[in-house]
Amino acid sequence: MTGSIEVIRAGALTTVQDAGRVGWAHLGVPRAGALDAPARRLANRLAGNPVGAALLETTVTGCAVRPDRSVVAVVGGAPCRVTVDGRPAAWGTPVHVPAGAVLDAGPAVQGLRSYLAFGGGLLPEPVLGSRSADLLSGLGPAPLRVGDVLPLGDGTPSPAGTDAVPWPGAPGELVLPLHLGPRHTWFTDEALHMLTTAAYRVSPHSNRIGLRTEGPALARAREGELPSEGMVLGAVQVPPDGRPVVFLNDHPTTGGYPVVGVVHETALAGAAQAVPGTRVRFVRAG
């Protein structure tokens, strides 16, 4: 049974995300997709969806929506208070939301980003094979506003019984395994040692494009700038202020600042939930 959800409270930043747009970087199109991929997959699985189905990603303040049909919903990712028409409901497990009831995912009490999955998935018009919002290029559905309506796919009208499953918590410390290169020779040996021994912290200026850090600046071994070259998810770029930036899902596909190393995407889920001030350690990958 198809239907739709209406946005009642949009929150600070709520977007539609799925597994992202893979294979379009040569045309300058970033990947996009849910920053916390394990949370996206688990929320969809509990809602009875394929793990790549589109859902909502909220930032810090949550959101509230009203379906026009009965739907199974799962709120996961960053823990938050969940209500259905003002009554407490379970976080991290399927709940039944009747037609016309308001599902409210409150502000995150740990971490940054919560995920709202609905049985049948969200079905905004796909762009280049994905329904994800891309904040850098503007592709996909725009960030949600009050009154927006999103189509729902077919889904079961009542949640199936599930056992309790573990959700990863927000990191108290973000440890990022780093593969040096391709431009680590642009930095002094002392800077490379400091990168993997000093304590950095998550900057409040971080976003879906990149996790910015606060900490000691990395000294260059050479001056000048590179011609723009391809950037990948997890690239650790060093802008002129010397503080590393870890590129996340909405990162640009090219850039001219040197990349000192790359963090594999499987280690980036914690970056989606690391609040400003979280300690960051870069460690040499084996």
C-alpha positions, 0 to 999 in steps of 0.5 A: 500500500503506497502513501506519503509522509508530510514534514511537520517539523523539519529540524536543523537539517533533515535530508533524504539519503540512501546508499549514494551515487556511486560511479559518477565522480568522473563527471564531478558528481559526489557520492552523497548518501547517509553518512552513518552507513551502518545505522542506515543499513540497520534501520532499513533492515528493522523496517523490513526494507532493502538496506539501500532504501531511502530514509531520513537523516536528521542533524542534532535536532531531529524532525517530525513527520505525519504519514497518511497511511499506517506505516512501520517506522524505525528511528535509529542512529543517534539516540533520541526521544521518540514519540507517536502523537505525543506518547513515548515510543521505542527508539532503535526498534520497529514501531507502528505509526497509525495514519495521521499520527505524528512521529517525532524524533527529538534532539540527539542525546548522544551523537549527531545524526538520527535515521528514520526508516519507513516500511516501503522506503521513501520514493522521491524522484531518483537522480543518477540512480540515487534518491540522496540529497547532495548538499554540495552539488544540489542534486536530489531532493532539497533539505526538508522544509515544513509542509514538504510531502514525500512518497512512500513505497509499499510496506507492511502495515504492522511491525514484525517482532524483532529481537533487541539488536546493538546500535553503535554508540557515538564515539568518545574518541574518533580513531581514524586509520590513515594510509599516507599519500598521495601528497605526504611528501609535501609535509615535513617529517616532523609534521607527519609524526605530529599528525599521528601522535597529536590530539586533534578535536572535531571542529564545530565547522564540520558538515556533510562535506568534511570533518574539520579538525582543531589542533596543531598545524601541519608544516609544509616541506614545500610551497606552492599549490597543486593542479586540481586532482581527483579526491576520494571519500576519506581523503585527508586534505590539508588547507592553508591553515594546516589543519586536516580535513577528512572528506565525507560523502558530499566532498568535492570530486577535485581539489588543489590542496595536498592530500596527506593521507586517506582513511578507508570509508569503513572507518568513517561511520564514527565521523557521522556521530562525532560531536564538536570537541570529540578527540580525533587520533590519526593512526598509521594503517597497517 
